[in-house]
Amino acid sequence: MSPNNDGTQAQVIEDGASWEIGGDVPAISLSGRNLVWDWPVRLFHAALIVSILTAFVTNRLGVSYFKYHLWSGYSVTLLVSFRILWGLVGTRHARFWNFVRGPFATWRYAQDLLKGRDGHHPGHNPLGAVMVLLLLAALAVQALTGLVSNDEICNAGPLVGYLDNSLSLRLTSLHRLLFWGIALAVVLHLAAVLYHQLVRRENLVKAMITGRKPHHLVGYGQAITSSRSLLAVLLFAALALILFWVISHAPAANLSEF
Amino acid sequence: MSKSFKKTARLAVGAALLLGVGFGALSVHAQTAPVPGHQAVEARKAVFTLIGNNFRPLAAVLKGDVAYDAADADKRISRLVFLSGLVDESFPDASNLGEPDTKAKADVWSNRADFDKKSKDFQTHLAALQQVNATEKSGSEAFKTALAAVGQDCKGCHESFKVK
């Protein structure tokens, strides 16, 4: 820690350090500015966990739970499309170009990580960024293929009427296979979080719940000052309306083709 | 070249041509002749098409898309009971052709005991559904539970024995 002629700021840094070790949030911080994750990102993340688990459980429960599987699929569709747009117009650490790095920078980060020389990132680190993109892409494909899948028994996605049956069945196979890809990505994601949590003593879980990180991890001027609540609500409402419109205007599936 | 050689040569060519035409005709015949395995696959697809066509309107009741109709339910369930008796014999050994002819996995034949058990469960659950439908005469919870069990038999068997 560099010598500091500003006594107050040094105090804040030490607070941050004690927060990290003791796990206690200082009652008062100098600026209060340690918010990293806006509430739309946090709510998105929590809702996504619930939706993915629901989708999995309702699939395993059987054909008569398909209605709930559909609902969880709509939820994932909405959440992922929201998060992609939020990655363009959201707050600082939610934006893709503020955390996604090029392949070389990411590779260097991975090497630094192995040598234990990686620095702290207020938002996602470069490898975390890869996982964010991977999960979003996989979930987007999973949601879209789900909308046009059918089980050759009695259940079908709402947009299956747009496709001929053989294409629908190929996409159903992809939907079935991609589950394993997503499961693998989720396991890797959880492993990385556990590593940060237990080995590096960075409480990422708490940060994803409260949105806040210790000051010394956030860095001066890196905190966000607003969650852009109104924009988030309007964006989500617009996406929900679009999804509702698309689903309600889809042609009926010709079931006897199955 | 002697006359007799020419004659022999002409005969040989003629015979070869005749043989060629003969084999050609045979091979055409071989291409168009029905193979027992293929016939069985066709028959099997017909059985499962009818099972699907008669199950889906019932599933619509289960999903709440369509109101329960006693006469329709009666008719479809008795058809399904009849069709379920054809499932087992729709998979003779000769019909183990693999893709693209059939989506039936080779496991049907290599793991026949499990396949037979699943097809037996299908029949048992359909009989139970018929029983429930006869006493309930409504789209009651009991009816829906019995119907869901049948749907689950479809899914379970597809998962094990149908190419996805």
Chai-1 contact restraints between the chains, C-beta under 6 A:
chainA,res_idxA,chainB,res_idxB,connection_type,confidence,min_distance_angstrom,max_distance_angstrom,comment,restraint_id
A,G62,B,Q152,contact,1.0,0.0,6.0,A-B,restraint_1
A,V63,B,G151,contact,1.0,0.0,6.0,A-B,restraint_2
A,V63,B,Q152,contact,1.0,0.0,6.0,A-B,restraint_3
A,V63,B,K155,contact,1.0,0.0,6.0,A-B,restraint_4
A,S64,B,A148,contact,1.0,0.0,6.0,A-B,restraint_5
A,I153,B,C154,contact,1.0,0.0,6.0,A-B,restraint_6
A,C154,B,R56,contact,1.0,0.0,6.0,A-B,restraint_7
A,C154,B,A59,contact,1.0,0.0,6.0,A-B,restraint_8
A,S173,B,K164,contact,1.0,0.0,6.0,A-B,restraint_9
A,R176,B,K164,contact,1.0,0.0,6.0,A-B,restraint_10
A,L255,B,R56,contact,1.0,0.0,6.0,A-B,restraint_11
A,S256,B,N53,contact,1.0,0.0,6.0,A-B,restraint_12
A,F258,B,G52,contact,1.0,0.0,6.0,A-B,restraint_13
